[in-house]
Amino acid sequence: MSDEMLLQRITADPQVLTGKPVIKGTRLSVEHVLNLLAHDANVEEILDEYEGLTREDVRACILFASKSLESTSFMPLTQEAA
């Protein structure tokens, strides 16, 4: 599936979750899916938990995050000790 087709699965509507990017047709935010993945949930666990969600939806969340960061300068969240 092309990047464009994956990204079409993500939408933002001010009337849904105050405009946060969500998986189209759901109230499941990209942020929530990424947070699940960051905390060791695997794709199968996420699909089991959220009926109707597809593997491509999860891939779309990851791609959306990647594309969102492409033109962003990285700012460390904490400073390293000297």
C-alpha positions as YAML, in Angstrom:
chain: A
units: angstrom
residues:
- id: 1
  name: MET
  ca: [0.00, 0.00, 0.00]
- id: 2
  name: SER
  ca: [1.38, 3.42, -0.94]
- id: 3
  name: ASP
  ca: [2.17, 6.14, 1.57]
- id: 4
  name: GLU
  ca: [-0.65, 8.26, 0.17]
- id: 5
  name: MET
  ca: [-3.18, 5.47, 0.64]
- id: 6
  name: LEU
  ca: [-2.00, 4.84, 4.20]
- id: 7
  name: LEU
  ca: [-2.18, 8.54, 5.10]
- id: 8
  name: GLN
  ca: [-5.76, 8.72, 3.81]
- id: 9
  name: ARG
  ca: [-6.65, 6.54, 6.82]
- id: 10
  name: ILE
  ca: [-5.79, 9.43, 9.16]
- id: 11
  name: THR
  ca: [-8.07, 12.43, 9.57]
- id: 12
  name: ALA
  ca: [-8.38, 15.46, 11.81]
- id: 13
  name: ASP
  ca: [-11.73, 17.08, 12.58]
- id: 14
  name: PRO
  ca: [-12.19, 19.83, 15.18]
- id: 15
  name: GLN
  ca: [-15.40, 18.08, 16.23]
- id: 16
  name: VAL
  ca: [-13.57, 14.81, 17.05]
- id: 17
  name: LEU
  ca: [-11.07, 14.73, 19.94]
- id: 18
  name: THR
  ca: [-10.54, 18.49, 19.59]
- id: 19
  name: GLY
  ca: [-8.94, 18.02, 16.18]
- id: 20
  name: LYS
  ca: [-6.30, 15.46, 17.10]
- id: 21
  name: PRO
  ca: [-5.36, 13.14, 14.23]
- id: 22
  name: VAL
  ca: [-7.43, 9.96, 14.45]
- id: 23
  name: ILE
  ca: [-7.90, 6.81, 12.43]
- id: 24
  name: LYS
  ca: [-10.72, 7.61, 10.00]
- id: 25
  name: GLY
  ca: [-14.11, 6.40, 11.21]
- id: 26
  name: THR
  ca: [-12.95, 6.05, 14.82]
- id: 27
  name: ARG
  ca: [-12.18, 8.14, 17.87]
- id: 28
  name: LEU
  ca: [-8.86, 6.35, 18.24]
- id: 29
  name: SER
  ca: [-6.06, 8.89, 18.07]
- id: 30
  name: VAL
  ca: [-2.74, 8.40, 16.35]
- id: 31
  name: GLU
  ca: [-1.15, 9.48, 19.65]
- id: 32
  name: HIS
  ca: [-2.90, 6.67, 21.55]
- id: 33
  name: VAL
  ca: [-1.82, 3.98, 19.07]
- id: 34
  name: LEU
  ca: [1.79, 5.21, 19.15]
- id: 35
  name: ASN
  ca: [1.70, 5.27, 22.95]
- id: 36
  name: LEU
  ca: [0.52, 1.66, 23.00]
- id: 37
  name: LEU
  ca: [3.37, 0.65, 20.70]
- id: 38
  name: ALA
  ca: [5.87, 2.61, 22.81]
- id: 39
  name: HIS
  ca: [4.73, 0.71, 25.89]
- id: 40
  name: ASP
  ca: [5.37, -2.72, 24.35]
- id: 41
  name: ALA
  ca: [1.95, -3.52, 22.93]
- id: 42
  name: ASN
  ca: [2.41, -5.37, 19.69]
- id: 43
  name: VAL
  ca: [0.24, -4.91, 16.62]
- id: 44
  name: GLU
  ca: [-1.69, -8.13, 17.25]
- id: 45
  name: GLU
  ca: [-2.58, -7.01, 20.80]
- id: 46
  name: ILE
  ca: [-3.79, -3.66, 19.51]
- id: 47
  name: LEU
  ca: [-5.88, -5.31, 16.79]
- id: 48
  name: ASP
  ca: [-7.40, -7.69, 19.34]
- id: 49
  name: GLU
  ca: [-8.28, -4.80, 21.66]
- id: 50
  name: TYR
  ca: [-9.85, -2.52, 19.04]
- id: 51
  name: GLU
  ca: [-12.37, -4.33, 16.86]
- id: 52
  name: GLY
  ca: [-12.41, -3.13, 13.28]
- id: 53
  name: LEU
  ca: [-8.88, -1.74, 13.41]
- id: 54
  name: THR
  ca: [-6.54, -3.09, 10.75]
- id: 55
  name: ARG
  ca: [-2.80, -3.62, 10.46]
- id: 56
  name: GLU
  ca: [-2.80, -0.85, 7.82]
- id: 57
  name: ASP
  ca: [-4.39, 1.54, 10.33]
- id: 58
  name: VAL
  ca: [-1.49, 0.95, 12.73]
- id: 59
  name: ARG
  ca: [1.01, 1.37, 9.91]
- id: 60
  name: ALA
  ca: [-0.75, 4.62, 8.95]
- id: 61
  name: CYS
  ca: [-0.25, 5.94, 12.49]
- id: 62
  name: ILE
  ca: [3.47, 5.22, 12.35]
- id: 63
  name: LEU
  ca: [3.80, 6.77, 8.91]
- id: 64
  name: PHE
  ca: [1.81, 9.83, 9.96]
- id: 65
  name: ALA
  ca: [4.14, 10.38, 12.92]
- id: 66
  name: SER
  ca: [7.18, 9.94, 10.70]
- id: 67
  name: LYS
  ca: [5.90, 12.41, 8.10]
- id: 68
  name: SER
  ca: [4.95, 14.88, 10.84]
- id: 69
  name: LEU
  ca: [8.53, 14.91, 12.12]
- id: 70
  name: GLU
  ca: [10.27, 15.19, 8.73]
- id: 71
  name: SER
  ca: [10.71, 18.95, 8.82]
- id: 72
  name: THR
  ca: [10.99, 19.34, 12.59]
- id: 73
  name: SER
  ca: [14.20, 20.13, 14.38]
- id: 74
  name: PHE
  ca: [14.83, 17.76, 17.25]
- id: 75
  name: MET
  ca: [14.84, 19.39, 20.66]
- id: 76
  name: PRO
  ca: [15.94, 17.08, 23.49]
- id: 77
  name: LEU
  ca: [13.36, 16.63, 26.23]
- id: 78
  name: THR
  ca: [16.08, 16.61, 28.88]
- id: 79
  name: GLN
  ca: [19.56, 18.05, 29.03]
- id: 80
  name: GLU
  ca: [22.52, 15.78, 29.37]
- id: 81
  name: ALA
  ca: [24.84, 16.36, 32.32]
- id: 82
  name: ALA
  ca: [28.18, 17.86, 31.35]
...
